């Protein structure tokens, strides 16, 4: 049986906040029409999404303080904040991949918003499915946590080794399958994903980009969801922190798009974060690391990595 602080009222409140936020985002995006997002616009949106997540956490803390006591409220509040920080930092790696995809397919600036919005919606649905499946497995089989921990350690080592090496899109198996099995056209047709019907249907590059974003969502969900289970196994906290981190992905992309090269050491920091969380998960029955200590370690690793990235210039030929 999955233990969770989530009750029908909390789930309904969370769903209402997310739906309203997405509707507001879609309405403002349509009102502005397809356009190039400026740094200022992306900054305001990014701050707005972060503020929304913090307000939700504050509301959750207040509710639990009144109904379950100060100790529970503080523990859950720290778990949400730590999970949000971990998922938000891991989402930065998505942005590096999205930059690569948009550059490789020469996606017009005005079409990038739509591609990212659809990617965010897909990521929310996908993560919800995977989180509930993962929570059910952890509740039924405690040893699954050890598998998650080993996987995160492996992923961290792999990420460290791959940091600084530009991915070769031409050798991507998914892309090779799409280009080999679907009838494609070489140019964009506005926001259309395909033109024609039936056997005459031809897919635009925008369709291929969306397909690749969906695959990227799957890959990063497999990496990031086990990470938060090292912080909490409560599906309500796992899902809410994940979703709030993903909601700001579109704005964060446009915020960091022009500064990706300045954070060239961040993949190394993310690799260390995954290694730390994987080790914590493997030692879950031996050493109990407090949530506040985990939050401090993750924050320090990320701050140090960002600071070193700004201080040390990237080596010639680096990807970031």
N, C-alpha and C positions, 0 to 999 in steps of 0.2 A: 504494500500500500504506500503510495506516494504521500509524504508529509509536506504540507504546504500551508502558508498563511493565507493563501488566496481563497476567498469566499465569493459567492455570486455577486455581491456588491462591489468587491474590489475588481473582479474580472470585468464587470459591466462598466465600471468607471474607467479602467484602463482602455477597454475597447472604444469607449466613447471619445476619450482624449485622442487616441490614434486616428480614428476615423475623421474627427473634426480637423485635426492637424493636416491630414492628407488632403481633405477637401479644400482647406484654405490654401495649401501649397499648389494644388492643381488649378484652383480658381485664379490665383495670382499669376501662375505660369501662363495660363490661357489669356488672361487680360493683357499681359505684356507681349504675347505672341512669341513666335520663334525669334530669338535674338541672342547675341553674344552676352553672356553674363559677365558683368564687370567685377573687379576685385572688391569694390565697396559693397555691391549687392550681395556677393557671396559671403562677405564678412558679417553683414547684418543677419543673413539667414543662418549662418553657422552659430552665431551668438544666440539667436532665437531658439534654435534646436537644443543647444546646451542648457539654456535657461529653462526650457520646457521640461527637460529631463530632471533638472535639479528641483523644480517646483513639484513635479510628480513625486520625487523622493521625499521632499519636505511634507507633502500631503500624506504620503504613506506613513512617515514617521509620526506625524500628529495623530493619525487614526489609530496606529498600533499603541502609541503612548496612552491613549484614552481607553483602549479596549484590552490590551495585553500587557501593559506595564512598560516602564522606562527601559528596562534591560532588553526586552525583546525588540522594542522600537529602535534602540541604538544598534543592536546586532544586525537587524534587517537593513537598516539605513546604510551601515558600513558595507554589507554584502552587495547591496544594489550599487553603491558608489564604486566599489572595487571592480565589480563585474562590468559596469559601464565603462570605466577607464580602460580595462583590458580589451573589451570588444571595440572600443573607439580607436585604440592604438592599432589593433590588428586590422581594422578597416582601412588604415592608411596604406597597407600593402595592396588592397584592392585598387586604390587610386593609382598606384604605379602601373598596375596591369591595365586599368582603363585608359591611362595616358598612352600606353603602348598600342592598345587596340585602336584608339581614335587616330593616332598618328599613322599606323599601318594602313588603315582603311580610308584615311583622309576624310574623316567625318566632318562635314561642315559645322562651323561653330553653332549655328542656329538649330541644328538637329541634335546636339549633344544633350540638351536638357531632357528631351523626350526619351532618348535612349536610357539615360540614367534614371529617370522616374520609373520607367517600366522595369528596369533592373532592380530598383529598390522595392517595388511592389512584389516582384518575384522572390526577392531575398526574404521578405517578411513571411510570405506563405511557406517557403521552403524551410526556414529556420523554425517556424512554429511546429511543423510536422516532425522535424528532426529532434527538437527539444523534448517534445512529449514522448517520442519513442525512446530517446536517451534516458529521460527521467524514469520511465517504466522499467527499462533494463537495469538501471542502478538500484531502483527500489527492490527489484526481484533478485538481482545477482550483484552482490557487493564487489566481487572480484572484477567487474567491468571497469571499476575505477582504476585498477592497475593497468588494464589494457589502454585506457585513455591516457594515463600517465606515460606509459612507454611510447605511445604514439606521438605525444607532444614532445618528448625528448628527441625522438627520431626526426620529427618535423623541424625542431629547433636546430639540430645539427645540419640537416639538409638546407635550411634557410641560410645558415651561416656560410656554408660552402658556396651557395649560389649567389650570395650577396655580391653585387658589383659586376656580375656576368650578365650581359644582355640576353634575354630569352630569344630564341630563334622561332619566329612565328611561322616560317615556311615549313618547319618540321613538326608543328603542332598537329597531333593526330585528329583532333576534332575538326580543326579547320580543313585539313586535307580530306576528311570524309565529306564535309559539307560541299566543298568545291568539286569533289569527284562524283557526287550523287545528286546534287540539285542543279536545275537549270538557272544560271545566274545571268544578270545583266551588269555591265561594267560601271554604270553611272547611277547617281541618285535621282529619284523622282519625288522631290519634296519629302513628305513624311510617310510616303507609301512603303510598305514592306514588300509588296509584289505588284506586278501588273499582269493583266490578262486573267483568264479563267481556264479551269480544267487543264487539258494537256498543253495549252498555250501559256500557262502561268509561268512567269519568270520572276525570280527573287532578286531584290535590290541589295546593294551592299549593307544598307541599314538593317535588313533582316539578319544578315550574317553577323553583324556587330551585336545585335540583341541576343542571338543564339550563343555567341561567345561570352557575353556578359552573364547569361544564365549558367553556363558551364563554370565560369569563374565564381559565381555565387555558391554553387555546389561545393567547389574545391575549398573555398575559404570557410564555408559553414562547417565542413568536416574538420577543418583545422581549429576554428575558434570556439565551437560549441563545447568540445571536451574541456577547453581551458576554463570555462566558467564553472563547470562541475567540480573543479578543485576548490572553488570559493564557496559554492552553495549547491545543494541538490534540490532546493525548492524550485519546482517548475515555474512558479509565478515570478520569482526574482530572476531566474535564468531568462525567461521569455521577455519580461519587461525591460531588463537592462540591454538585452540583445536588440530588441526592436527600437528602443530609443537611440542606440548607437547607430543603427542602420538608417534611421529616418534622416539623419543629418548627412548622409553619405554624398548626396548630390551637391549640396552646398559646399561641403568640405572639398569635393573634387575641384570645383572652380576656385576655391580659396587657395588650394595648394598646387594647382596645375602649373602656375608659373614659378613655383618655388621648389619643385621636386628635386632639382639638382642640388639645392642648398641643404637638403636633408639626406645626403648620400650615405650617411652611416646609420640611418634609422633601421634598415633591415637587420643590421647586426644587433641593435638593441631589441628588436622584436624577437630575434632568435634567442637572446638571453632570457627574455621574459617567458617565452614558451618553455625553455629549459628549466627555469625556476618553478613554473607552475607544474610542469611534468614531474619534477622531483618532489614537489610538495604532495602531489597526488599519489606517487609511489610510496611515500612515507606517511600516508594519512593515518595508518593504524599504529605508527611508532612515535611520530612527533606531531603535535598539534600546533601549527603555526597560526597565531591569532589573525583575524581578518584585517585588523588595523596594521599589523606588521606586513602582511601581504600587500596592502594598499601602499604603504610607505616604500617597500622594495620596488614595486612596479613603477611608481611615480619617480623614484630616484633613477632607475635605469633609463627611463624614457627621457627625463630631464638631462641626464649626463650625455646621452646619445645625441640629443638635439643640440646641446651646447657644444659638443665636440664637432658636430657637423658644421656649425656656424664658424667655429674657430679654425678647423683644418680644411684646407681646400681639397676638393676631390681630385684624384689622380687622373691624368689624361686617359680617355678611352673608357672611363667608368660609365655605367648605365644611369646612375642617379647623380 
